[in-house]
Amino acid sequence: MIFKKEKLNKCLTEYLQKGLILALSGGVDSALLLAVVAQFPIEQRQRFLAITFETILYPEDEIKTAKSLCQSYLVEHCPVKPEDEIPVAIKHNPKDRCYRCKKNLFKQVLILAQNRGYSYIMDGTNADDLKSYRPGRQALMELGIKSPLADCGFTKTEIRTYAAELGLTLADKPSGSCYATRLPYGAELNKDLISKIAELEEFLRGFGLSQVRVRYHQPIVRIELMPAEFPLFLKQREQALQKAEELGFAYLTLDMAGFRSGSMDIDLLAPYLYL
C-alpha cells in the first residue's frame, strides 16, 4: 500500500496548489482524504475546504460527523443545501435518481469553486465502487469531479486500514447511504415518510445492531440486518413492533436474506454485484 499512499500524496499536492474542495460525507472514505490532507504543512493547504451536503435524504449523524471532523482538523467547512428539500427531478425516485441527484448537488459545488477560485473538487469514491452499480459516478465524471482514492487503487479494506493508522475513530464505521434507497423506484419521496424511516432505523440501531436498513414497500416495512444479529433483533421484537406501530407502519418484516446494500436494485444489477 506504500506505492498507493505515495501516489495519493502526489495527487493531493497537485490539487492543493490550485485550490481543492472535498465533498465530505461523514463516512470513512472522504474522512480519510480529510485526514491525509491535514497532514500536509499548513502553508500547502491554505486553499482547501470541505463541504457537506445537508439534505433530508442524508443521515443526520453523518452530517454531524463531517462537521466534527472539520473542527478537529481545523479545516474550513461549508454546508451545501439543495434549493428544494426534495428536487422535482427525483421526487418520484426515478431509476437514474442517483445520477440526477449528484448532478444537481455537485453543480452547486462547482459554482462555489468558481466563486472561490478553486480548480479541483474531489469525493471519496474508492476502487471497489468502480465494480458496483453506481449511476451517480457518471454524473461526477461529466462534471470533472476527482476521485483520488479510486484513481490510486484504494480498496475499502485498505481505506479502513489506512484510516486506523491515522487514528480515525470511524475506521470501522459501517457504510451508509441516502434514504431514497429505502424506497422502491417510482415511489414518491416524501419528507414525512423519510423522517419516519430514519427514526425507526435510529431506534433499531439502539438495539446494538451494526447495520440496519428500513426498506418500505407500502404497506410493508422490510428490515435488513446482518444475519448473525437476527437473534439480537428478535429478542427485542416487541419493542421494534411497538415503535413501528407508533410511526404508523402496519406491517414489520425481517428479510431473511440479511443486509444487502443496493437490494432495491435487484432488477438493475446484472452484471454488477451488490454494493
C-alpha positions as CSV (number, residue, x, y, z in Angstrom):
1,M,0.0,0.0,0.0
2,I,3.1,2.3,0.2
3,F,3.0,3.0,-3.5
4,K,-0.7,3.9,-3.3
5,K,-0.1,6.3,-0.4
6,E,2.7,8.0,-2.4
7,K,0.6,8.3,-5.5
8,L,-2.3,9.7,-3.4
9,N,0.0,12.3,-1.8
10,K,1.2,13.3,-5.3
11,C,-2.3,13.8,-6.5
12,L,-3.3,15.8,-3.5
13,T,-0.2,18.0,-3.7
14,E,-1.2,18.9,-7.3
15,Y,-4.8,19.6,-6.4
16,L,-3.9,21.8,-3.4
17,Q,-1.7,24.0,-5.4
18,K,-4.7,25.3,-7.4
19,G,-7.4,25.1,-4.7
20,L,-9.2,22.0,-3.6
21,I,-12.7,21.3,-2.3
22,L,-13.5,17.9,-0.6
23,A,-17.1,16.6,-0.6
24,L,-17.1,15.2,3.0
25,S,-19.9,12.8,3.7
26,G,-19.1,11.7,7.2
27,G,-18.1,8.2,6.0
28,V,-14.7,6.7,6.3
29,D,-13.7,7.2,2.6
30,S,-13.9,11.0,2.5
31,A,-12.8,11.2,6.1
32,L,-9.5,9.5,5.1
33,L,-8.9,12.2,2.5
34,L,-9.5,14.9,5.0
35,A,-7.1,13.2,7.4
36,V,-4.4,12.8,4.7
37,V,-4.7,16.5,3.6
38,A,-4.5,17.6,7.3
39,Q,-1.0,16.0,7.4
40,F,0.3,18.4,4.8
41,P,2.2,21.5,6.1
42,I,-0.3,24.3,6.8
43,E,1.1,26.5,4.0
44,Q,0.2,23.9,1.4
45,R,-3.4,23.7,2.5
46,Q,-4.3,27.3,2.7
47,R,-6.7,26.8,-0.3
48,F,-8.5,23.8,1.0
49,L,-12.1,23.5,2.3
50,A,-14.6,20.7,2.9
51,I,-18.3,20.8,2.0
52,T,-21.1,18.6,3.2
53,F,-24.5,18.2,1.6
54,E,-27.2,19.0,4.1
55,T,-30.3,17.3,2.8
56,I,-33.1,15.3,4.4
57,L,-32.0,12.4,2.2
58,Y,-28.7,12.0,4.1
59,P,-28.5,10.7,7.7
60,E,-28.2,13.5,10.2
61,D,-25.5,11.7,12.2
62,E,-23.2,11.7,9.1
63,I,-23.7,15.4,8.7
64,K,-22.8,16.0,12.3
65,T,-19.7,13.7,12.0
66,A,-18.5,15.7,9.0
67,K,-18.7,19.0,10.9
68,S,-17.0,17.5,13.9
69,L,-14.1,16.1,11.8
70,C,-13.5,19.6,10.3
71,Q,-13.4,21.1,13.7
72,S,-10.9,18.5,14.8
73,Y,-8.6,19.1,11.9
74,L,-9.2,22.9,11.9
75,V,-10.4,22.7,8.3
76,E,-12.9,25.2,6.9
77,H,-16.3,23.6,6.5
78,C,-19.1,24.8,4.2
79,P,-22.6,23.2,4.2
80,V,-24.3,22.9,0.8
81,K,-28.1,22.7,0.7
82,P,-30.2,21.9,-2.4
83,E,-32.6,24.6,-3.5
84,D,-35.5,22.2,-2.8
85,E,-35.6,19.7,0.1
86,I,-36.6,17.1,-2.5
87,P,-35.8,18.3,-6.0
88,V,-38.6,17.8,-8.6
89,A,-36.2,15.8,-10.7
90,I,-36.0,13.0,-8.1
91,K,-39.5,13.5,-6.5
92,H,-40.7,10.1,-7.7
93,N,-37.5,8.2,-7.2
94,P,-36.6,7.5,-10.8
95,K,-34.1,4.7,-11.7
96,D,-31.5,7.4,-12.5
97,R,-32.1,9.2,-9.2
98,C,-28.5,9.0,-8.1
99,Y,-27.3,10.4,-11.4
100,R,-29.8,13.3,-11.2
101,C,-29.2,14.0,-7.5
102,K,-25.4,14.0,-7.8
103,K,-25.5,16.2,-10.9
104,N,-27.7,18.7,-9.1
105,L,-25.7,18.8,-5.9
106,F,-22.2,19.0,-7.4
107,K,-23.3,21.7,-9.8
108,Q,-23.7,23.8,-6.7
109,V,-20.2,22.9,-5.6
110,L,-18.8,23.9,-9.0
111,I,-20.4,27.3,-8.5
112,L,-18.8,27.6,-5.1
113,A,-15.4,26.5,-6.5
114,Q,-15.7,29.1,-9.3
115,N,-16.6,31.9,-6.8
116,R,-13.6,30.9,-4.6
117,G,-11.2,30.4,-7.5
118,Y,-10.6,26.7,-6.7
119,S,-9.8,24.4,-9.6
120,Y,-10.4,20.9,-8.1
121,I,-13.3,19.1,-6.3
122,M,-12.9,15.6,-5.1
123,D,-15.0,12.9,-3.5
124,G,-14.4,9.6,-1.6
125,T,-15.2,7.1,-4.4
126,N,-12.9,4.1,-4.0
127,A,-11.7,1.3,-6.3
128,D,-14.4,-1.1,-5.1
129,D,-17.1,1.3,-6.0
130,L,-16.0,1.1,-9.7
131,K,-17.0,-2.5,-9.7
132,S,-20.5,-1.8,-8.4
133,Y,-23.7,-0.3,-9.8
134,R,-23.1,3.4,-9.1
135,P,-25.1,5.6,-11.6
136,G,-24.0,8.7,-9.7
137,R,-20.5,8.0,-10.8
138,Q,-21.4,9.1,-14.3
139,A,-22.5,12.5,-13.1
140,L,-19.2,13.0,-11.3
141,M,-17.2,12.1,-14.3
142,E,-19.3,14.5,-16.5
143,L,-18.6,17.4,-14.0
144,G,-14.9,16.6,-13.7
145,I,-15.0,15.6,-10.1
146,K,-11.8,13.9,-8.9
147,S,-11.8,10.6,-7.1
148,P,-8.2,10.1,-6.0
149,L,-8.9,7.0,-3.8
150,A,-10.3,5.2,-6.9
151,D,-7.6,6.6,-9.2
152,C,-4.9,5.3,-6.8
153,G,-6.5,1.9,-6.5
154,F,-7.5,2.0,-2.8
155,T,-10.0,-0.7,-1.8
156,K,-12.4,-0.3,1.0
157,T,-10.3,-2.6,3.2
158,E,-7.2,-0.6,2.5
159,I,-9.0,2.6,3.3
160,R,-10.1,1.3,6.7
161,T,-6.6,0.1,7.4
162,Y,-5.1,3.5,6.5
163,A,-7.8,5.3,8.4
164,A,-6.9,3.3,11.5
165,E,-3.2,4.1,11.0
166,L,-4.1,7.8,11.1
167,G,-6.2,7.4,14.2
168,L,-9.6,8.0,12.7
169,T,-12.2,6.6,15.1
170,L,-14.6,5.9,12.3
171,A,-12.2,3.5,10.6
172,D,-14.6,0.6,11.1
173,K,-17.8,2.7,10.6
174,P,-20.4,0.8,8.5
175,S,-21.1,2.2,5.1
176,G,-24.2,4.4,4.9
177,S,-26.4,5.5,2.0
178,C,-29.1,8.1,1.3
179,Y,-32.6,7.5,2.5
180,A,-34.0,7.4,-1.1
181,T,-32.6,3.9,-1.3
182,R,-35.1,2.8,1.3
183,L,-38.0,3.1,-1.2
184,P,-38.7,1.4,-4.5
185,Y,-38.1,3.2,-7.7
186,G,-41.2,5.1,-8.7
187,A,-42.3,5.7,-5.1
188,E,-42.8,9.3,-4.0
189,L,-40.0,10.7,-1.8
190,N,-42.0,12.3,1.0
191,K,-40.3,14.3,3.8
192,D,-42.6,12.9,6.5
193,L,-42.1,9.3,5.4
194,I,-38.4,9.7,5.1
195,S,-38.3,11.1,8.6
196,K,-40.2,8.1,10.0
197,I,-37.9,5.7,8.2
198,A,-34.8,7.5,9.7
199,E,-36.4,7.5,13.2
200,L,-37.1,3.7,13.0
201,E,-33.6,3.0,11.8
202,E,-32.1,5.0,14.6
203,F,-34.3,3.3,17.1
204,L,-33.2,-0.2,15.9
205,R,-29.6,0.7,16.0
206,G,-30.1,1.3,19.7
207,F,-30.5,-2.5,20.0
208,G,-26.8,-2.8,19.3
209,L,-27.1,-3.7,15.6
210,S,-24.2,-2.9,13.4
211,Q,-26.1,-2.5,10.1
212,V,-29.8,-1.6,9.7
213,R,-31.8,-0.8,6.6
214,V,-35.5,0.0,6.8
215,R,-37.0,-0.6,3.3
216,Y,-40.5,0.5,2.8
217,H,-42.8,-1.4,0.3
218,Q,-46.1,0.2,1.1
219,P,-47.6,-1.0,3.4
220,I,-44.8,-3.4,4.4
221,V,-41.6,-2.5,6.2
222,R,-38.7,-4.8,5.4
223,I,-35.8,-4.8,7.9
224,E,-32.4,-5.8,6.7
225,L,-29.8,-6.8,9.3
226,M,-26.6,-8.8,9.4
227,P,-27.8,-12.4,9.7
228,A,-25.6,-13.1,12.7
229,E,-27.6,-10.3,14.5
230,F,-31.0,-11.8,13.9
231,P,-31.2,-13.3,17.4
232,L,-30.3,-9.9,19.0
233,F,-33.1,-8.3,17.0
234,L,-35.7,-11.0,17.8
235,K,-35.0,-10.7,21.5
236,Q,-36.3,-7.1,21.2
237,R,-39.0,-7.9,18.7
238,E,-41.8,-6.4,20.8
239,Q,-40.1,-3.1,21.2
240,A,-39.5,-3.0,17.4
241,L,-43.1,-3.7,16.7
242,Q,-44.3,-1.1,19.1
243,K,-42.1,1.6,17.6
244,A,-43.1,0.7,14.1
245,E,-46.8,1.0,15.1
246,E,-46.2,4.4,16.8
247,L,-44.7,5.6,13.5
248,G,-47.7,4.4,11.5
249,F,-46.2,1.3,9.9
250,A,-48.8,-1.5,9.8
251,Y,-46.5,-4.5,8.9
252,L,-42.9,-5.2,10.0
253,T,-40.9,-8.0,8.5
254,L,-37.4,-9.3,8.7
255,D,-35.6,-10.0,5.4
256,M,-34.1,-13.5,5.8
257,A,-31.5,-12.7,3.1
258,G,-30.0,-10.2,5.5
259,F,-28.3,-6.9,4.9
260,R,-27.6,-6.1,1.2
261,S,-26.6,-2.7,0.2
262,G,-28.3,-2.0,-3.1
263,S,-31.1,-4.5,-2.6
264,M,-33.6,-2.2,-4.2
265,D,-31.6,-2.5,-7.4
266,I,-32.2,-6.2,-8.0
267,D,-33.7,-5.7,-11.4
268,L,-30.8,-3.4,-12.4
269,L,-27.8,-5.0,-11.0
270,A,-26.7,-7.5,-13.6
271,P,-23.8,-7.8,-14.3
272,Y,-22.9,-5.9,-11.1
273,L,-22.6,-7.3,-7.6
274,Y,-24.3,-5.8,-4.6
275,L,-22.5,-2.7,-3.4
